[in-house]
Amino acid sequence: MLMIAECSSQVRQWATASLANDPAIQRTQYMPGVGHRMWNGLDDNNGRAAAVIIAFLQGKPAPLPNYPTRDEIPTFLRDHK
């Protein structure tokens, strides 16, 4: 699983490069509203990050859409998400 926070475009480019080139990544979770650190204690960020990880480890459906997929990388980067 790859988790992408809503942070600088440079970090998003690194994350999506990993997604594009690593076939082992089965799930991508984009965390809107979360900055450079997922575990920052702001709003519900800790709970959302924990829910995503727990669902993945338990083999359950993700609480967030699988986004971006490999095919959606160009749009994801272009739209500055």
C-alpha positions in Angstrom: 0.0 0.0 0.0 1.1 3.5 -0.8 -0.2 6.4 1.2 0.1 9.9 -0.3 -0.5 13.0 1.8 -1.7 16.3 0.4 1.7 18.0 0.4 4.3 19.4 -2.0 4.2 18.5 -5.6 7.8 17.1 -5.3 6.7 14.5 -2.7 3.7 13.6 -4.9 6.0 13.1 -7.8 8.2 10.7 -5.8 5.2 8.8 -4.6 3.6 8.4 -8.0 7.0 7.4 -9.5 7.0 4.6 -6.9 3.4 3.7 -7.9 4.2 3.7 -11.6 7.3 1.5 -11.2 6.5 -1.0 -8.4 3.9 -3.6 -9.4 3.8 -4.8 -5.8 1.8 -1.7 -4.8 -1.8 -3.0 -4.7 -3.6 0.0 -3.1 -3.0 3.7 -3.1 -4.6 5.9 -0.5 -4.6 9.7 -1.1 -5.1 11.5 2.2 -6.6 15.0 1.4 -6.2 17.6 4.1 -3.1 15.9 5.5 0.2 17.7 5.2 3.8 16.4 5.2 3.1 14.3 8.3 0.2 11.9 8.5 0.4 11.5 12.2 0.1 15.2 13.2 -2.8 15.1 15.6 -4.7 17.7 13.7 -8.4 17.3 13.0 -9.0 13.6 12.4 -5.8 12.9 10.5 -4.5 10.3 13.0 -7.7 8.4 12.9 -8.0 8.4 9.1 -4.4 7.2 8.7 -4.9 4.5 11.3 -8.1 3.3 9.6 -6.4 3.0 6.3 -3.5 1.0 7.7 -5.7 -1.3 9.8 -8.0 -2.1 6.9 -4.9 -2.9 4.7 -3.4 -5.1 7.4 -6.6 -6.9 7.9 -7.3 -7.4 4.2 -10.5 -5.4 4.4 -11.7 -2.8 1.9 -10.1 0.6 2.2 -12.1 3.4 3.8 -10.9 5.6 1.0 -11.0 5.1 -2.7 -8.0 3.4 -4.3 -6.7 6.7 -5.8 -4.7 7.4 -7.8 -4.3 4.3 -9.8 -1.4 3.9 -12.2 -3.6 5.1 -15.1 -4.6 8.2 -13.1 -1.1 9.4 -12.3 -0.8 12.1 -15.1 -4.2 13.6 -14.1 -3.4 13.4 -10.4 -0.1 15.4 -11.0 -1.6 17.8 -13.5 -4.6 18.7 -11.2 -2.1 19.4 -8.3 -3.9 17.0 -5.9 
